[in-house]
Amino acid sequence: MYYFLVNRTSGKGRSVKVWFEIERILTEKKVEYDVIITDTKDEVLSYLTELLQSNKRITAIIALGGDGTIHAIMNQLIGTSVPFSVIPTGSGNDYARARGITKNYVKEVEKLLKNEQKKIDLLKIGDRHCMTVVGIGFDAKVADEANKTKMKKWFGGLAYFLTIFKVLLTYKPSSIRLKLNDEERIFDKVWLIAIANHAYYGGGIKICPDAMSDDGKLDICIIHSLPKWRLLLILANVFEGKHVSMSGVDYIQVESIQVDSDDPLYVTADGEMMGQTPTAVSVKKDAFHVMM
C-alpha cells in the first residue's frame, strides 16, 4: 500500500490539483493507495504517527508538498525502514531538485511503482535531522525574513532572492569560531556558512555543488572577508555553483562541525528555523530510506 500525504496549502493549493492527476494514474493502474489531505503539518504528523503504530504494510510514504513538509515527515520517519519520496509542489523544492525528482508526475509515479530504494545520509543538528542544507548567518536571516513575508507564497524561490537585498542593507558579518572534525579555525567577517547534504537550498541556490547524500561527508561553504558589493558578485554566481573558486569562499568537506560566534546567529535547516549559534552539525551515514 502506498500512502500519500498531501499538504493542501503547499504551492498556493497546487498540491491538491496535482494529487487529482496522480490519483487518476493510480486508479488506471489499479494501485493500492491511501491518502490524507490536510491543511497543517500537525495533521499530517498525527496521521503518520497513527499509521506507523498500526500493523499496516507500508510500501512507501509519498509527500505532496514543499521542503518544510518534507522536513517534518522525515524527522517522524527516522529510525524506521519505511521508504520515503516526494512529489514537489512547494515553493522551494530543493530536496526534489537535488534528487532529480521532476514535476513530470506521470514519470515520477512510474518511478515510484518500480519500488527501488536506497539509503541516504542525513545531517544531525541537536535533536533534529536535516535532509538538504543547514544555513548559518546571512542566508539563515534571509530565509527567516522570506518565511515571514507573503512573498514566498506568491514568488516561491524568487522570494529568497528578493529578500537578499532587504537583509543586505543592515546585515553585518561576524567573527566565527569553527571546529572542523578536530581542527579549530577562526574566520573573520563571515557572511554565511552553509553545511550541506544536498547541493541546493533557498529555492534553487546551488550553494554546495559537490554535496552528495551518500558519501558520509558534510560539504561546507564559508563566505567571508568581503565587502557587500563582492558578496553580491558571489551571489550572482551561486545559482550555478560557480562561486566556490572565487576569492572569499572556502569549500571544505568534513564529518562534523561546531560553530560559535561572538553574537548569536540564526540557524536554519531545510529552510526551517533551528535557533541560534552556538550549534553543532554531524553527518549520520545511511540513516534514511528513500525511493529511487
N, C-alpha and C positions, 0 to 999 in steps of 0.2 A: 504494500500500500504506500503510495506517495502522498505526503501531507504538505499542502500549500498554505503558507501564512501570508495573507495579503493586507498590507497597510493601506487603508483607503485614502489616507491623507498624503501619501507619498507622491511626489511628482505632480502636484495640483490635480489629484484624482486620477492620474493616468494608470495607476495600479489596477483599478477595477476594470477599466477598459481592456487592458492587456490580459487580465485574468479571463474575461469572457472569450477572448480569442484562444487562449490556452485550453480552456475548458472544452471548447468545440473540438480542438485537436485530440484531447484525451478521450472524449466521448467517441469520436470516429474510430480511434484505435482501440477502444474497449479496454482502457487502462483503469485499474482501480485507484481511486484517489479520494481524499477528503480535503476540505478547505475551510478555513475560518477567515472572514473578512472583518477587520476591526478598525477602530479609529485611533487607538492608542497602543503604544508599546506594552503597557501594563497588561492589556487584554491579550495580546499575543503571548506574553510570557506566562500568564496564568493558564492559557490553553496548553502551551508547550509543557508546563510543569505537570499538568494532569495527564498529558499524552505519554510523557516519559515514565510516569509512575504506573501506567497501565501495562497490561501484558500484550498489547497490540504489536504486531510485526510492522516495523517501520523500515521501508526500503530507503527512503531519503526524506529530509526536510528541505523544502524549497521556499525561500522568501521572495516575495514581490515587494520591493521597497528600496531604500537607499542605504548608505553606509551606516547611518545611525541605527536603523532597524537590524542590519546585519550584525553590528557590534553587540547589541543586546542579546540576540538569539545565540550568537557564537559563545558568549560567556555562559549562557544557560546549558549549552551542549558540551562544554568542557568536561572531560572525564568519561564521556560515553563513546561508543563506537558508531553512533548514528551519523551517516554521511550528510553533508550539507551542500546546498548550492543556492544560487540566486538568479532571479530574472530581474535585470536592472530597470528600475522605474523611478529612481530618486533623482536628486539634483546634482549629486557629485558622481556617484557610481565608480569610485576609484578602485574598489576591490574587483568589481566585474571587469573594468578596463585592464587591470594588471593581469587578470587570469584569462583574458581573451574571450570573455563572455559578451556576446553582442546583443543588439536589440532585434536581431532576426529570430523571432520567437519560435517559428517553425523549426529552424535549425537547432535552437537550444533545447527544445523539447525532445527532438530526435537524439541529441547527445545524452540527455538525462535518461532516456529509456534504454540506453546501452548499459547503464548501471556500472560504469567503470569508475573506480575510486582510487584515491591516493591519500597519503598523509602529508600535511604541510606543517611548517614551523609556525609558532606564534610568538609575539612579544609579550613578556610579563612585566607589568608595571603595578607595583603594590599588590593588591589582591585581585586585580583585574587583568584581562588579556586583550591584546590588540592584534588585528589582522593586517593592517596596512602600515601606517606611519604614526609615530609619536612626534609631535611638534612642540618645541620649547622656544619661548621668546616671541619675536615679532610675528612669526607665522601663526602661533597659538593665539596671540592677541587679535590678529586678522580673522581667524576662524571664529573666535568668540564674538567679535563685532558683527560678522556676517550672519551668525546664527541668531543674533538679537534683532536684526532688521527684517523687513519684509522682502528685501532684495533677493535673498536666497530662494524664496518661494517662486518669484517671477523670473529671475535671471539664472538660476541654477549655479553651475560652476563659475559663471561670469561674475557672480556676486563677490566671490573671493578676490578676484582681480580688481574690481571696482573699490572694494573696501581697503585694499592695499594703500591707495593714495590718501584715504582718510586717516588711517593709522600712522602713515609715514610722517604726517605733519607734526606729530607730537612725540613719537616714539624715540627713546634714547637707548643705544646699545649698552650692554652690561659686561662687566668682567666675570668670567665663568671659570670655575674650578672643576676639572673632569678627572675621573678615574676610569681609564680605558683598559679593561682587564685589570692588570696590576700596575699599570703605568699612570702616574699622576701628571697632569698637564694643566697649564693656565692659559686661557685665551682672553685677550683684551678686546673691548669694543665688539662684543658678539651680538650680531643681529638675530640669528636664529640657529638652532640645532634641530636637524631632522634625523630621526632614528627609524630606519625603515626595514620592513619585512617584504614589502612590495614597492614598486617603483613610484607609484602615484599618490598624490593627495591634493586637497583643495580643488577638486573638480577638473583634474587633468594636468596638474603640475607635476612634471617628471623630475622630482627632487632628488631621487637616488636611482639613477638609470640602471645600475648594475645589481640592484637588490633582487634576490631570489628567495622564494619562500621555502626552499628545501635544502639550503646549504649550511644550516646551523650558524649563520652569521648575522650580525646586525650591520647594516650599511648606514654610515653616519656622515651627514653633510653639515659642515660648520661654516657659516658665512660670517666673516669678522673683519675688523680693521679697515672699514671702508666708509667714505662719505656717502651721503644719501644718493647723490647722482650716480655713483658707481654701483650702489645697491640696485638702483633701477635698471642699470645696464645688465647686471647679472640676472635680474628677474625677467628681463626681456628674452633671455636665452634659456630660461629654466623649463619652459614648456616642452622643449625638445631635448632636454638633458644636456645641453651644450655648455652649461655653466661650470661643470666640475673641473675643467682645466684652466679656469680663469683665476687671476690673482685675487686673493682674499677668500678663496674657497679651499677648505681642507676636506678630503674624502677618505674615510677610514673604515676598515672592517674589523670588528671585534665580536666577542661573545657577550660582553656585559659592559655597562656604562653607569657611572654615578655622576650626577650633575648637581652642583651647588653654585649659588650666586650671591652677591652682596645684597641685592634686592630680590624679593620673591618674583618669579617669572611665571606666566601662565603656561600650563601644560595641557595638551590635548592628545587624544588617542582615537584614531578613526574619526576625527573631527568632533569628538565628544570631550567636554571639559573633564579633566582629571585632577584639577587642583593647581598647586604651585610648587616651585622648587623649594627645597631640595627633593630630588627624585632619583630613582634607580630603575634601569630597564635591563632585562636579560632576555636571551633567546631560549625558547622552550622547544626543543627539537621533536619533530614528528608528533605534535601534540593534538592535531585536529584532522578529522576525516572529511574530505571534500569529494564531490563528484568531478570527474574529469571534464 
